[in-house]
Amino acid sequence: MLLLFVMQNAGARIKVEVSECVELMSILSRTAGFREYNMDLAGQYTKDTEEWFAPFREHPIIAYYQGLHDNHSISYDAVMSMAIHLEIDKGQIKFLGEKSDLEKRWKNVDLDSFLEKLNLFYTDTHFNDFYKKHQSFYEEGLKEYEANVMSSFHQDWYARFYGTSPTEQFRVIIGFTNGGGNYGPSRQLAGHPKEAFAICGYFIDPKTGKAFGNGTDLASTLIHEFNHSFVNPLLNNEANVALVETTGKKLQQLSMLGMERQHYGNWQTVVNESIVRAAVILYMLDQDFDPKQVMNEMAEQVCRDFKWMPELVTSLRHYAAHRDQYPTLNDFYPEIASCLSQYVETEFERMRKPLK
């Protein structure tokens, strides 16, 4: 079951949703003691969750699921990857799509065994009763997110900036058990366009008592994630891969520890994340964000080991100012590759110089 609060803007349609499967996987992870799902920021909903599910900490799935955490690193985004590949039909939880589409940490997990235990947990805890009991809370949360966050998200900017339409269907789900955790899984179901999800955590600001706090700040999550729908497909173009692969590997080498901490394990992710994060700054400039906020965003990306961010933002500003020459970002990709290559060569030369 999904509750939807639908937004129409410039012909695009974004759903702000609550998903029973997301809540199920989040609450299972909370009950199993996963710290990232135990932030306890949802006020009375957190208390209700604790009261309802604490008696099931000895349920057969819990020790098994903790074993998946310890042996296969099932945690964080891997949990949400599973959540979007589930559906509940007539009280039965079923897997959607192909196992290969799941986050790679699920590769060696026996899905039949997992689903059998998950169905037992769903039945024994009367999970659907809990979910239905909180429908009004979910509805209010969706409305608050629409008012406080979506109002600061201008999706018509993307087609103008990239010069193309998105190749993925973008969906927003509120994870009411996820606290400050935000995740961006995707799925590809046969016969359907690829779906990119922004699963955004729910929290109550302790200073104001309001859900989601500063909507402008939270909108940055959507601003970031929606860029991926335009940026990631650019590396489906073999010409672009040829231009940037060698440089991408060097960027990963230069920032290996920082990228590993953020779970960015290959050069493609490093390149895509770089362009997305630079595009976020372009968005903020175009939408007249407070200059201090823009500077903070730049500084944050540099601190996250995207140390080439100033050069890349400069390059994208050139693209934005010369759209007659570059109708789409794909047309500009050789310049992006050149910008990153120059940064890499400058850095390696800087390191070589004192060794000569």
Short mmCIF file of the C-alpha atoms (twelve columns), coordinates in Angstrom:
data_MODEL
# 
_entry.id   MODEL 
# 
loop_
_atom_site.group_PDB 
_atom_site.id 
_atom_site.type_symbol 
_atom_site.label_atom_id 
_atom_site.label_alt_id 
_atom_site.label_comp_id 
_atom_site.label_asym_id 
_atom_site.label_seq_id 
_atom_site.Cartn_x 
_atom_site.Cartn_y 
_atom_site.Cartn_z 
_atom_site.pdbx_PDB_model_num 
ATOM 1   C CA . MET A 1   0.000  0.000   0.000   1 
ATOM 2   C CA . LEU A 2   1.237  3.483   -0.901  1 
ATOM 3   C CA . LEU A 3   -0.079 6.871   0.091   1 
ATOM 4   C CA . LEU A 4   0.705  9.509   -2.495  1 
ATOM 5   C CA . PHE A 5   0.893  13.258  -2.412  1 
ATOM 6   C CA . VAL A 6   1.413  14.117  -6.080  1 
ATOM 7   C CA . MET A 7   3.145  17.225  -7.364  1 
ATOM 8   C CA . GLN A 8   2.665  18.534  -10.896 1 
ATOM 9   C CA . ASN A 9   5.206  20.976  -12.260 1 
ATOM 10  C CA . ALA A 10  6.026  21.834  -15.847 1 
ATOM 11  C CA . GLY A 11  4.533  18.586  -17.090 1 
ATOM 12  C CA . ALA A 12  6.615  16.405  -14.755 1 
ATOM 13  C CA . ARG A 13  5.085  14.300  -12.044 1 
ATOM 14  C CA . ILE A 14  6.812  13.526  -8.792  1 
ATOM 15  C CA . LYS A 15  5.163  11.411  -6.131  1 
ATOM 16  C CA . VAL A 16  5.836  11.972  -2.465  1 
ATOM 17  C CA . GLU A 17  4.995  8.612   -0.974  1 
ATOM 18  C CA . VAL A 18  5.014  6.445   2.098   1 
ATOM 19  C CA . SER A 19  5.768  2.796   1.450   1 
ATOM 20  C CA . GLU A 20  4.765  -0.084  3.697   1 
ATOM 21  C CA . CYS A 21  7.796  -2.012  2.436   1 
ATOM 22  C CA . VAL A 22  10.182 0.814   3.325   1 
ATOM 23  C CA . GLU A 23  8.669  1.027   6.819   1 
ATOM 24  C CA . LEU A 24  8.841  -2.764  7.177   1 
ATOM 25  C CA . MET A 25  12.531 -2.977  6.273   1 
ATOM 26  C CA . SER A 26  13.395 0.087   8.363   1 
ATOM 27  C CA . ILE A 27  11.550 -1.208  11.428  1 
ATOM 28  C CA . LEU A 28  13.051 -4.684  11.011  1 
ATOM 29  C CA . SER A 29  16.500 -3.044  10.922  1 
ATOM 30  C CA . ARG A 30  15.639 -0.973  13.978  1 
ATOM 31  C CA . THR A 31  14.406 -4.030  15.884  1 
ATOM 32  C CA . ALA A 32  17.611 -5.873  14.961  1 
ATOM 33  C CA . GLY A 33  19.659 -3.022  16.440  1 
ATOM 34  C CA . PHE A 34  21.080 -1.439  13.286  1 
ATOM 35  C CA . ARG A 35  22.266 1.922   14.608  1 
ATOM 36  C CA . GLU A 36  21.476 3.850   11.403  1 
ATOM 37  C CA . TYR A 37  17.811 2.891   11.851  1 
ATOM 38  C CA . ASN A 38  17.765 3.767   15.568  1 
ATOM 39  C CA . MET A 39  18.065 7.548   15.430  1 
ATOM 40  C CA . ASP A 40  14.738 7.968   17.291  1 
ATOM 41  C CA . LEU A 41  13.866 11.357  15.781  1 
ATOM 42  C CA . ALA A 42  10.174 10.836  14.976  1 
ATOM 43  C CA . GLY A 43  8.610  11.762  18.304  1 
ATOM 44  C CA . GLN A 44  5.493  9.779   19.180  1 
ATOM 45  C CA . TYR A 45  5.902  7.555   16.116  1 
ATOM 46  C CA . THR A 46  9.254  6.381   17.488  1 
ATOM 47  C CA . LYS A 47  7.598  5.606   20.822  1 
ATOM 48  C CA . ASP A 48  4.782  3.734   19.096  1 
ATOM 49  C CA . THR A 49  7.299  1.742   17.064  1 
ATOM 50  C CA . GLU A 50  9.292  0.811   20.141  1 
ATOM 51  C CA . GLU A 51  6.211  -0.238  22.102  1 
ATOM 52  C CA . TRP A 52  4.825  -2.374  19.253  1 
ATOM 53  C CA . PHE A 53  7.999  -4.117  18.049  1 
ATOM 54  C CA . ALA A 54  10.299 -4.353  21.105  1 
ATOM 55  C CA . PRO A 55  8.612  -7.621  22.201  1 
ATOM 56  C CA . PHE A 56  9.775  -9.200  18.903  1 
ATOM 57  C CA . ARG A 57  13.520 -8.772  19.433  1 
ATOM 58  C CA . GLU A 58  13.775 -12.541 19.889  1 
ATOM 59  C CA . HIS A 59  11.800 -13.304 16.736  1 
ATOM 60  C CA . PRO A 60  13.491 -15.947 14.515  1 
ATOM 61  C CA . ILE A 61  14.341 -13.380 11.834  1 
ATOM 62  C CA . ILE A 62  16.303 -11.120 14.174  1 
ATOM 63  C CA . ALA A 63  19.374 -13.305 14.788  1 
ATOM 64  C CA . TYR A 64  19.313 -14.321 11.122  1 
ATOM 65  C CA . TYR A 65  19.132 -10.685 9.972   1 
ATOM 66  C CA . GLN A 66  21.906 -9.669  12.360  1 
ATOM 67  C CA . GLY A 67  23.964 -12.409 10.698  1 
ATOM 68  C CA . LEU A 68  23.302 -10.813 7.301   1 
ATOM 69  C CA . HIS A 69  24.532 -7.547  8.775   1 
ATOM 70  C CA . ASP A 70  27.711 -9.111  10.177  1 
ATOM 71  C CA . ASN A 71  28.527 -11.468 7.303   1 
ATOM 72  C CA . HIS A 72  27.295 -9.559  4.254   1 
ATOM 73  C CA . SER A 73  27.285 -5.917  5.486   1 
ATOM 74  C CA . ILE A 74  23.525 -5.633  4.948   1 
ATOM 75  C CA . SER A 75  22.962 -2.134  6.328   1 
ATOM 76  C CA . TYR A 76  22.349 1.480   5.257   1 
ATOM 77  C CA . ASP A 77  21.441 1.645   1.536   1 
ATOM 78  C CA . ALA A 78  21.397 -2.146  1.091   1 
ATOM 79  C CA . VAL A 79  18.322 -2.230  3.344   1 
ATOM 80  C CA . MET A 80  16.523 0.315   1.179   1 
ATOM 81  C CA . SER A 81  17.580 -1.453  -2.008  1 
ATOM 82  C CA . MET A 82  15.674 -4.503  -0.782  1 
ATOM 83  C CA . ALA A 83  12.708 -2.386  0.325   1 
ATOM 84  C CA . ILE A 84  12.029 -1.013  -3.162  1 
ATOM 85  C CA . HIS A 85  12.208 -4.525  -4.616  1 
ATOM 86  C CA . LEU A 86  9.369  -5.817  -2.432  1 
ATOM 87  C CA . GLU A 87  5.620  -5.706  -2.801  1 
ATOM 88  C CA . ILE A 88  2.862  -6.831  -0.454  1 
ATOM 89  C CA . ASP A 89  0.033  -8.637  -2.186  1 
ATOM 90  C CA . LYS A 90  -2.862 -10.026 -0.141  1 
ATOM 91  C CA . GLY A 91  -0.748 -10.152 2.977   1 
ATOM 92  C CA . GLN A 92  2.222  -11.851 1.290   1 
ATOM 93  C CA . ILE A 93  5.585  -10.184 0.693   1 
ATOM 94  C CA . LYS A 94  7.006  -10.888 -2.754  1 
ATOM 95  C CA . PHE A 95  10.241 -9.968  -4.482  1 
ATOM 96  C CA . LEU A 96  10.090 -7.719  -7.562  1 
ATOM 97  C CA . GLY A 97  12.554 -7.774  -10.427 1 
ATOM 98  C CA . GLU A 98  15.878 -9.571  -10.673 1 
ATOM 99  C CA . LYS A 99  18.325 -10.297 -7.875  1 
ATOM 100 C CA . SER A 100 21.088 -8.781  -9.993  1 
ATOM 101 C CA . ASP A 101 19.304 -5.429  -9.707  1 
ATOM 102 C CA . LEU A 102 19.747 -5.383  -5.919  1 
ATOM 103 C CA . GLU A 103 22.611 -3.626  -4.178  1 
ATOM 104 C CA . LYS A 104 25.608 -5.947  -4.602  1 
ATOM 105 C CA . ARG A 105 25.807 -6.872  -0.902  1 
ATOM 106 C CA . TRP A 106 22.731 -9.058  -1.386  1 
ATOM 107 C CA . LYS A 107 24.534 -11.166 -4.004  1 
ATOM 108 C CA . ASN A 108 25.309 -14.135 -1.744  1 
ATOM 109 C CA . VAL A 109 22.140 -13.992 0.348   1 
ATOM 110 C CA . ASP A 110 19.511 -16.722 -0.121  1 
ATOM 111 C CA . LEU A 111 16.463 -14.593 -0.976  1 
ATOM 112 C CA . ASP A 112 13.978 -17.428 -0.529  1 
ATOM 113 C CA . SER A 113 15.122 -17.948 3.047   1 
ATOM 114 C CA . PHE A 114 15.089 -14.222 3.725   1 
ATOM 115 C CA . LEU A 115 11.586 -13.767 2.309   1 
ATOM 116 C CA . GLU A 116 10.250 -16.728 4.266   1 
ATOM 117 C CA . LYS A 117 11.466 -15.234 7.537   1 
ATOM 118 C CA . LEU A 118 10.376 -11.722 6.560   1 
ATOM 119 C CA . ASN A 119 6.843  -12.937 5.844   1 
ATOM 120 C CA . LEU A 120 6.768  -14.613 9.257   1 
ATOM 121 C CA . PHE A 121 7.874  -11.374 10.916  1 
ATOM 122 C CA . TYR A 122 5.243  -9.442  8.958   1 
ATOM 123 C CA . THR A 123 2.502  -11.837 10.092  1 
ATOM 124 C CA . ASP A 124 3.594  -12.373 13.681  1 
ATOM 125 C CA . THR A 125 3.999  -8.661  14.408  1 
ATOM 126 C CA . HIS A 126 0.661  -7.775  12.739  1 
ATOM 127 C CA . PHE A 127 2.700  -5.242  10.806  1 
ATOM 128 C CA . ASN A 128 -0.131 -4.205  8.506   1 
ATOM 129 C CA . ASP A 129 -2.259 -3.312  11.555  1 
ATOM 130 C CA . PHE A 130 0.545  -1.044  12.777  1 
ATOM 131 C CA . TYR A 131 0.885  0.505   9.330   1 
ATOM 132 C CA . LYS A 132 -2.851 1.141   8.931   1 
ATOM 133 C CA . LYS A 133 -3.082 2.552   12.451  1 
ATOM 134 C CA . HIS A 134 -0.646 5.319   11.469  1 
ATOM 135 C CA . GLN A 135 -2.222 6.349   8.161   1 
ATOM 136 C CA . SER A 136 -3.209 9.798   9.393   1 
ATOM 137 C CA . PHE A 137 0.336  10.363  10.690  1 
ATOM 138 C CA . TYR A 138 1.782  9.377   7.314   1 
ATOM 139 C CA . GLU A 139 -0.670 11.605  5.453   1 
ATOM 140 C CA . GLU A 140 0.245  14.579  7.616   1 
ATOM 141 C CA . GLY A 141 3.955  13.870  7.094   1 
ATOM 142 C CA . LEU A 142 3.545  13.839  3.322   1 
ATOM 143 C CA . LYS A 143 1.695  17.154  3.420   1 
ATOM 144 C CA . GLU A 144 4.389  18.683  5.630   1 
ATOM 145 C CA . TYR A 145 7.106  17.502  3.274   1 
ATOM 146 C CA . GLU A 146 5.258  18.962  0.310   1 
ATOM 147 C CA . ALA A 147 4.823  22.315  2.062   1 
ATOM 148 C CA . ASN A 148 8.268  22.552  3.664   1 
ATOM 149 C CA . VAL A 149 10.527 20.830  1.153   1 
ATOM 150 C CA . MET A 150 8.987  20.382  -2.284  1 
ATOM 151 C CA . SER A 151 8.149  24.080  -2.408  1 
ATOM 152 C CA . SER A 152 11.915 24.724  -2.504  1 
ATOM 153 C CA . PHE A 153 12.525 22.162  -5.244  1 
ATOM 154 C CA . HIS A 154 12.204 23.506  -8.805  1 
ATOM 155 C CA . GLN A 155 12.261 20.512  -11.084 1 
ATOM 156 C CA . ASP A 156 11.766 22.498  -14.285 1 
ATOM 157 C CA . TRP A 157 15.386 23.689  -13.892 1 
ATOM 158 C CA . TYR A 158 16.788 20.307  -14.879 1 
ATOM 159 C CA . ALA A 159 15.500 20.002  -18.428 1 
ATOM 160 C CA . ARG A 160 16.639 23.569  -19.081 1 
ATOM 161 C CA . PHE A 161 20.109 22.990  -17.651 1 
ATOM 162 C CA . TYR A 162 20.778 19.591  -19.191 1 
ATOM 163 C CA . GLY A 163 18.970 20.231  -22.456 1 
ATOM 164 C CA . THR A 164 17.336 16.801  -22.248 1 
ATOM 165 C CA . SER A 165 14.459 15.046  -20.516 1 
ATOM 166 C CA . PRO A 166 15.152 12.634  -17.651 1 
ATOM 167 C CA . THR A 167 15.682 9.006   -18.650 1 
ATOM 168 C CA . GLU A 168 14.394 7.712   -15.318 1 
ATOM 169 C CA . GLN A 169 11.189 8.026   -13.349 1 
ATOM 170 C CA . PHE A 170 12.007 9.922   -10.163 1 
ATOM 171 C CA . ARG A 171 10.181 8.980   -6.965  1 
ATOM 172 C CA . VAL A 172 10.310 10.386  -3.452  1 
ATOM 173 C CA . ILE A 173 9.518  8.181   -0.442  1 
ATOM 174 C CA . ILE A 174 9.519  9.375   3.157   1 
ATOM 175 C CA . GLY A 175 11.165 6.849   5.478   1 
ATOM 176 C CA . PHE A 176 9.424  7.594   8.757   1 
ATOM 177 C CA . THR A 177 11.819 5.352   10.719  1 
ATOM 178 C CA . ASN A 178 14.980 6.580   8.994   1 
ATOM 179 C CA . GLY A 179 15.683 9.724   11.005  1 
ATOM 180 C CA . GLY A 180 18.501 11.659  9.336   1 
ATOM 181 C CA . GLY A 181 19.292 8.874   6.869   1 
ATOM 182 C CA . ASN A 182 18.669 9.508   3.167   1 
ATOM 183 C CA . TYR A 183 19.163 6.899   0.448   1 
ATOM 184 C CA . GLY A 184 19.073 6.821   -3.349  1 
ATOM 185 C CA . PRO A 185 18.399 3.260   -4.584  1 
ATOM 186 C CA . SER A 186 17.051 2.447   -8.028  1 
ATOM 187 C CA . ARG A 187 15.313 -0.426  -9.752  1 
ATOM 188 C CA . GLN A 188 14.664 -1.619  -13.276 1 
ATOM 189 C CA . LEU A 189 11.523 -3.716  -13.671 1 
ATOM 190 C CA . ALA A 190 10.908 -5.476  -16.965 1 
ATOM 191 C CA . GLY A 191 8.749  -3.412  -19.283 1 
ATOM 192 C CA . HIS A 192 9.059  -0.266  -17.167 1 
ATOM 193 C CA . PRO A 193 11.378 2.760   -17.199 1 
ATOM 194 C CA . LYS A 194 14.160 2.720   -14.656 1 
ATOM 195 C CA . GLU A 195 13.015 4.226   -11.357 1 
ATOM 196 C CA . ALA A 196 15.297 6.378   -9.224  1 
ATOM 197 C CA . PHE A 197 14.215 6.766   -5.605  1 
ATOM 198 C CA . ALA A 198 15.026 9.438   -3.070  1 
ATOM 199 C CA . ILE A 199 14.174 7.842   0.274   1 
ATOM 200 C CA . CYS A 200 14.213 10.786  2.661   1 
ATOM 201 C CA . GLY A 201 14.303 10.387  6.414   1 
ATOM 202 C CA . TYR A 202 11.659 11.871  8.702   1 
ATOM 203 C CA . PHE A 203 12.637 13.820  11.787  1 
ATOM 204 C CA . ILE A 204 11.192 16.416  14.114  1 
ATOM 205 C CA . ASP A 205 13.370 19.469  14.667  1 
ATOM 206 C CA . PRO A 206 13.984 19.623  18.446  1 
ATOM 207 C CA . LYS A 207 14.272 23.421  18.331  1 
ATOM 208 C CA . THR A 208 10.978 24.118  16.588  1 
ATOM 209 C CA . GLY A 209 9.027  20.897  17.108  1 
ATOM 210 C CA . LYS A 210 8.256  20.878  13.384  1 
ATOM 211 C CA . ALA A 211 8.779  18.022  10.980  1 
ATOM 212 C CA . PHE A 212 11.672 18.316  8.503   1 
ATOM 213 C CA . GLY A 213 13.071 21.558  9.958   1 
ATOM 214 C CA . ASN A 214 14.493 23.876  7.304   1 
ATOM 215 C CA . GLY A 215 12.854 22.884  4.030   1 
ATOM 216 C CA . THR A 216 15.436 24.673  1.903   1 
ATOM 217 C CA . ASP A 217 18.246 22.654  3.471   1 
ATOM 218 C CA . LEU A 218 16.364 19.379  3.000   1 
ATOM 219 C CA . ALA A 219 15.560 20.197  -0.605  1 
ATOM 220 C CA . SER A 220 19.277 19.821  -1.311  1 
ATOM 221 C CA . THR A 221 18.806 16.041  -1.022  1 
ATOM 222 C CA . LEU A 222 16.274 16.107  -3.849  1 
ATOM 223 C CA . ILE A 223 18.328 18.612  -5.831  1 
ATOM 224 C CA . HIS A 224 21.247 16.194  -5.625  1 
ATOM 225 C CA . GLU A 225 19.375 12.953  -6.332  1 
ATOM 226 C CA . PHE A 226 17.369 14.264  -9.283  1 
ATOM 227 C CA . ASN A 227 20.618 15.286  -11.009 1 
ATOM 228 C CA . HIS A 228 21.605 11.616  -11.164 1 
ATOM 229 C CA . SER A 229 18.702 10.946  -13.541 1 
ATOM 230 C CA . PHE A 230 20.443 13.206  -16.067 1 
ATOM 231 C CA . VAL A 231 24.125 12.674  -15.249 1 
ATOM 232 C CA . ASN A 232 24.461 8.888   -14.856 1 
ATOM 233 C CA . PRO A 233 23.175 8.054   -18.375 1 
ATOM 234 C CA . LEU A 234 25.957 10.157  -19.892 1 
ATOM 235 C CA . LEU A 235 28.353 7.288   -19.162 1 
ATOM 236 C CA . ASN A 236 26.194 4.976   -21.253 1 
ATOM 237 C CA . ASN A 237 27.808 6.836   -24.150 1 
ATOM 238 C CA . GLU A 238 31.001 4.942   -25.003 1 
ATOM 239 C CA . ALA A 239 32.566 8.096   -26.421 1 
ATOM 240 C CA . ASN A 240 32.228 9.759   -23.014 1 
ATOM 241 C CA . VAL A 241 33.678 6.689   -21.289 1 
ATOM 242 C CA . ALA A 242 36.704 6.833   -23.573 1 
ATOM 243 C CA . LEU A 243 37.193 10.504  -22.719 1 
ATOM 244 C CA . VAL A 244 37.018 10.225  -18.954 1 
ATOM 245 C CA . GLU A 245 37.892 6.662   -17.848 1 
ATOM 246 C CA . THR A 246 41.623 7.164   -17.343 1 
ATOM 247 C CA . THR A 247 41.068 10.456  -15.542 1 
ATOM 248 C CA . GLY A 248 38.294 8.962   -13.436 1 
ATOM 249 C CA . LYS A 249 40.597 6.221   -12.202 1 
ATOM 250 C CA . LYS A 250 43.210 8.808   -11.268 1 
ATOM 251 C CA . LEU A 251 40.618 10.887  -9.407  1 
ATOM 252 C CA . GLN A 252 39.631 7.787   -7.469  1 
ATOM 253 C CA . GLN A 253 43.298 7.148   -6.684  1 
ATOM 254 C CA . LEU A 254 43.805 10.719  -5.455  1 
ATOM 255 C CA . SER A 255 40.836 10.505  -3.078  1 
ATOM 256 C CA . MET A 256 40.676 6.783   -2.349  1 
ATOM 257 C CA . LEU A 257 40.174 6.879   1.416   1 
ATOM 258 C CA . GLY A 258 37.550 9.615   1.262   1 
ATOM 259 C CA . MET A 259 35.640 7.847   -1.504  1 
ATOM 260 C CA . GLU A 260 35.751 4.521   0.327   1 
ATOM 261 C CA . ARG A 261 34.268 6.144   3.428   1 
ATOM 262 C CA . GLN A 262 31.381 7.324   1.261   1 
ATOM 263 C CA . HIS A 263 31.048 3.877   -0.373  1 
ATOM 264 C CA . TYR A 264 32.062 5.189   -3.818  1 
ATOM 265 C CA . GLY A 265 33.985 2.174   -4.997  1 
ATOM 266 C CA . ASN A 266 34.575 2.761   -8.712  1 
ATOM 267 C CA . TRP A 267 35.698 5.528   -11.031 1 
ATOM 268 C CA . GLN A 268 32.280 5.847   -12.705 1 
ATOM 269 C CA . THR A 269 30.660 6.722   -9.382  1 
ATOM 270 C CA . VAL A 270 33.392 9.242   -8.583  1 
ATOM 271 C CA . VAL A 271 32.904 10.995  -11.934 1 
ATOM 272 C CA . ASN A 272 29.111 10.984  -11.741 1 
ATOM 273 C CA . GLU A 273 29.088 12.202  -8.143  1 
ATOM 274 C CA . SER A 274 31.517 14.963  -9.090  1 
ATOM 275 C CA . ILE A 275 29.281 16.265  -11.880 1 
ATOM 276 C CA . VAL A 276 26.140 15.930  -9.766  1 
ATOM 277 C CA . ARG A 277 27.658 17.858  -6.859  1 
ATOM 278 C CA . ALA A 278 28.894 20.599  -9.177  1 
ATOM 279 C CA . ALA A 279 25.430 20.775  -10.768 1 
ATOM 280 C CA . VAL A 280 23.889 21.241  -7.315  1 
ATOM 281 C CA . ILE A 281 26.026 24.350  -6.885  1 
ATOM 282 C CA . LEU A 282 24.937 25.608  -10.322 1 
ATOM 283 C CA . TYR A 283 21.321 25.044  -9.281  1 
ATOM 284 C CA . MET A 284 21.867 27.011  -6.074  1 
ATOM 285 C CA . LEU A 285 23.452 29.889  -7.990  1 
ATOM 286 C CA . ASP A 286 20.637 29.937  -10.566 1 
ATOM 287 C CA . GLN A 287 17.970 29.845  -7.847  1 
ATOM 288 C CA . ASP A 288 19.583 32.718  -5.914  1 
ATOM 289 C CA . PHE A 289 20.427 30.782  -2.765  1 
ATOM 290 C CA . ASP A 290 22.103 32.756  -0.006  1 
ATOM 291 C CA . PRO A 291 25.796 33.197  -1.010  1 
ATOM 292 C CA . LYS A 292 26.893 31.850  2.378   1 
ATOM 293 C CA . GLN A 293 24.866 28.694  1.772   1 
ATOM 294 C CA . VAL A 294 26.433 28.257  -1.661  1 
ATOM 295 C CA . MET A 295 29.913 28.738  -0.222  1 
ATOM 296 C CA . ASN A 296 29.137 26.220  2.513   1 
ATOM 297 C CA . GLU A 297 28.079 23.726  -0.154  1 
ATOM 298 C CA . MET A 298 31.341 24.256  -2.041  1 
ATOM 299 C CA . ALA A 299 33.384 23.881  1.147   1 
ATOM 300 C CA . GLU A 300 31.498 20.726  2.119   1 
ATOM 301 C CA . GLN A 301 32.273 19.072  -1.217  1 
ATOM 302 C CA . VAL A 302 35.961 19.917  -0.928  1 
ATOM 303 C CA . CYS A 303 35.955 18.504  2.614   1 
ATOM 304 C CA . ARG A 304 34.335 15.340  1.248   1 
ATOM 305 C CA . ASP A 305 37.438 14.904  -0.940  1 
ATOM 306 C CA . PHE A 306 35.925 16.276  -4.125  1 
ATOM 307 C CA . LYS A 307 38.843 18.674  -4.106  1 
ATOM 308 C CA . TRP A 308 38.426 19.457  -7.808  1 
ATOM 309 C CA . MET A 309 34.987 20.967  -7.196  1 
ATOM 310 C CA . PRO A 310 35.997 24.641  -7.751  1 
ATOM 311 C CA . GLU A 311 37.470 23.805  -11.161 1 
ATOM 312 C CA . LEU A 312 34.475 21.690  -12.164 1 
ATOM 313 C CA . VAL A 313 31.961 24.342  -11.093 1 
ATOM 314 C CA . THR A 314 33.901 26.898  -13.124 1 
ATOM 315 C CA . SER A 315 33.697 24.586  -16.123 1 
ATOM 316 C CA . LEU A 316 29.924 24.078  -15.745 1 
ATOM 317 C CA . ARG A 317 29.408 27.823  -15.435 1 
ATOM 318 C CA . HIS A 318 31.113 28.162  -18.804 1 
ATOM 319 C CA . TYR A 319 28.674 25.573  -20.180 1 
ATOM 320 C CA . ALA A 320 25.708 27.463  -18.736 1 
ATOM 321 C CA . ALA A 321 26.898 30.717  -20.326 1 
ATOM 322 C CA . HIS A 322 27.435 29.196  -23.795 1 
ATOM 323 C CA . ARG A 323 24.351 27.108  -24.452 1 
ATOM 324 C CA . ASP A 324 24.259 28.188  -28.084 1 
ATOM 325 C CA . GLN A 325 27.541 26.289  -28.460 1 
ATOM 326 C CA . TYR A 326 26.564 23.412  -26.157 1 
ATOM 327 C CA . PRO A 327 22.812 22.607  -26.413 1 
ATOM 328 C CA . THR A 328 23.119 19.691  -23.971 1 
ATOM 329 C CA . LEU A 329 25.514 18.633  -21.240 1 
ATOM 330 C CA . ASN A 330 26.402 15.630  -23.378 1 
ATOM 331 C CA . ASP A 331 27.735 18.073  -25.981 1 
ATOM 332 C CA . PHE A 332 29.869 19.625  -23.243 1 
ATOM 333 C CA . TYR A 333 31.204 16.312  -21.900 1 
ATOM 334 C CA . PRO A 334 34.596 16.621  -23.674 1 
ATOM 335 C CA . GLU A 335 35.142 19.887  -21.782 1 
ATOM 336 C CA . ILE A 336 34.228 18.211  -18.483 1 
ATOM 337 C CA . ALA A 337 36.742 15.469  -19.249 1 
ATOM 338 C CA . SER A 338 39.356 18.079  -20.112 1 
ATOM 339 C CA . CYS A 339 38.709 20.008  -16.894 1 
ATOM 340 C CA . LEU A 340 39.109 16.913  -14.730 1 
ATOM 341 C CA . SER A 341 42.174 15.787  -16.699 1 
ATOM 342 C CA . GLN A 342 43.866 19.146  -16.184 1 
ATOM 343 C CA . TYR A 343 43.164 18.954  -12.453 1 
ATOM 344 C CA . VAL A 344 44.652 15.452  -12.271 1 
ATOM 345 C CA . GLU A 345 47.789 16.414  -14.191 1 
ATOM 346 C CA . THR A 346 48.284 19.516  -12.061 1 
ATOM 347 C CA . GLU A 347 47.986 17.479  -8.851  1 
ATOM 348 C CA . PHE A 348 50.364 14.753  -9.981  1 
ATOM 349 C CA . GLU A 349 52.875 17.351  -11.190 1 
ATOM 350 C CA . ARG A 350 52.607 19.109  -7.810  1 
ATOM 351 C CA . MET A 351 53.463 15.810  -6.120  1 
ATOM 352 C CA . ARG A 352 56.281 15.007  -8.567  1 
ATOM 353 C CA . LYS A 353 57.956 18.421  -8.381  1 
ATOM 354 C CA . PRO A 354 59.625 18.101  -4.953  1 
ATOM 355 C CA . LEU A 355 60.856 14.614  -5.896  1 
ATOM 356 C CA . LYS A 356 62.820 15.728  -8.926  1 
# 
